[in-house]
Amino acid sequence: MDVLIIGGTRFLGTHLTQALLRSNQKVTLFNRGTRRNQVPFYEEVEWLTGDRHDEEKFHSTFEKRQFDVVIDTCAYFPEEVESAVEVFRGKIGKYIFTSSMAVALNKEVDERLVLPIPNRRLFDTAAHNSYAYNKSIIEEFLVDQFDRTGFPFVSLRPTEINGPGEIREWYYIDRIRNGRQKIMIPGSGENLFQPGFIEDVIQAFLLAIVKENAIGECYNLCGDEIISLNDYIKLVAEVLGERVKIINIPYSIYRQLVPTKYFFPFCNKNSFIVDLSKTKNELGYQPEISIKDGIRKSFESWPDDYNRKTSPFNPTGELEFISYDLEDALISAWEKELPAMYERVNNELLTKGMLI
């Protein structure tokens, strides 16, 4: 099978490329080529270098090429997919779009979130979340193209993907490994989430390639286990053989004190539980990696030269996504403020004769 991956050198793309090569598929990667010397499969794939936003070059690159499958791992704007559909129409057997469960963050999310989140073909997504909104608009476009012209798309919607090389669980592993036993959590930490381990997510992509009934459909994608953020952090500590103290700071206070673009994993107000029945029934998808085993696999692959400033999401180190010093300061201030706050409330109640 001849497979083209648009992207292919970051977290999802790297694991996907390696899985296809292990199954003896012919793999071609199209990307800007900035990381090609950093991947282990450098000589095992065909490289096509270019920028998808250069439409003339993008069209000319694929003018005479045909593929069995195109997997788009890095489309974030509608015009990117519109261009891909124009280029590959009639030249491919299947176009697999990497969407996101963020499309479920619809206009009702601030009022109510029906759980588990159903596997709707389309969601009405709020425009104020640009990432979710763009992914949703792309899905609408692909559904329309399939309904009108038969364009053979499949949309896969991962939740948070965990695994070796991913920043979310690495944040906690690194913090605990560096002797910081107090972990700050915005909110109660009882919000439930349902991560998917990278090996399971790749399984879904491979199934989407071979399942003909998947064409024209959108699939929710995550693991089977549901866990609260508090319990997740305790599980990370257990795998590392450490103990932690969780410091829950009210979400509203956290948001006032911390810059909005500051990175914090799983920092959600609401629980996010996903219905996988359609993905299991139609694709044959069966998640195999437990959350605890996933954390263990990530820890076992920990690089000796890990630097949170050059994490997988921030390879050049130009952004300060994580500041442990900031978090330590917040934790210290909050712990000092709590006794004083309790005393003020107690005195107020005492003055008003409201204490028993």
DAGI-V539001 format. One record per pair of residues at least 4 apart in sequence whose C-alpha atoms are under 6 Angstrom apart, sorted by the first residue. I is the first residue (numbers start at 1). J is the second residue. Records with the same first field share a line. If there is no record, write none. Layout:
I: J ; J
This chain:
1: 25
2: 26 ; 67 ; 68
3: 27 ; 67 ; 68 ; 69 ; 70
4: 27 ; 28 ; 29 ; 70
5: 29 ; 70 ; 71 ; 72
6: 29 ; 30 ; 72 ; 73
7: 30 ; 31 ; 73 ; 74
8: 13 ; 14
9: 13 ; 14
10: 14
13: 17
16: 202
20: 25
21: 25
27: 45
28: 45 ; 46 ; 47
29: 47 ; 48
30: 48 ; 49
31: 49 ; 50
32: 49 ; 50 ; 51
33: 49
52: 58
54: 58
55: 59
57: 61
59: 63 ; 87
66: 91 ; 92
67: 92
68: 92 ; 93
69: 92 ; 93 ; 94 ; 95
70: 95
71: 95 ; 96
72: 97
73: 98
77: 134
78: 138
84: 88
85: 89
94: 152 ; 153
95: 153
96: 153 ; 154 ; 155
97: 155
98: 156
99: 135 ; 156 ; 157
100: 157 ; 158
101: 157 ; 158 ; 159
102: 132
103: 132 ; 136
104: 123
105: 109 ; 125
106: 124 ; 125 ; 126
107: 125 ; 126
108: 112
109: 113
115: 273
116: 273 ; 274 ; 275
117: 274 ; 275
118: 275
119: 220
121: 218
125: 133
127: 133
129: 133
130: 134
145: 149 ; 151
146: 150 ; 151
152: 215
153: 215 ; 216
154: 215 ; 216 ; 217
155: 218
156: 218 ; 219
157: 219 ; 220 ; 221
158: 221 ; 222
159: 195 ; 222
160: 195
161: 195 ; 196 ; 197 ; 198
162: 166 ; 197 ; 198
163: 197 ; 198 ; 298
164: 298
167: 171
168: 265
170: 174
173: 177
175: 180
176: 180 ; 181
181: 244
182: 244 ; 245 ; 246
183: 246 ; 247
184: 247
185: 247 ; 248
186: 248 ; 249 ; 250 ; 251
187: 248 ; 249 ; 250 ; 251
188: 248
189: 229 ; 230
190: 228
191: 228 ; 270 ; 271
192: 227 ; 228 ; 271
193: 226 ; 227 ; 271 ; 272 ; 273
194: 226
195: 222 ; 223
196: 222 ; 223
200: 287
207: 211 ; 283
219: 279
223: 287
237: 242 ; 243
238: 242
254: 258
262: 321
263: 321
277: 281
278: 282
279: 283
280: 284 ; 285
309: 317
310: 314 ; 315 ; 316 ; 317
311: 315
349: 354 ; 355
350: 354 ; 355
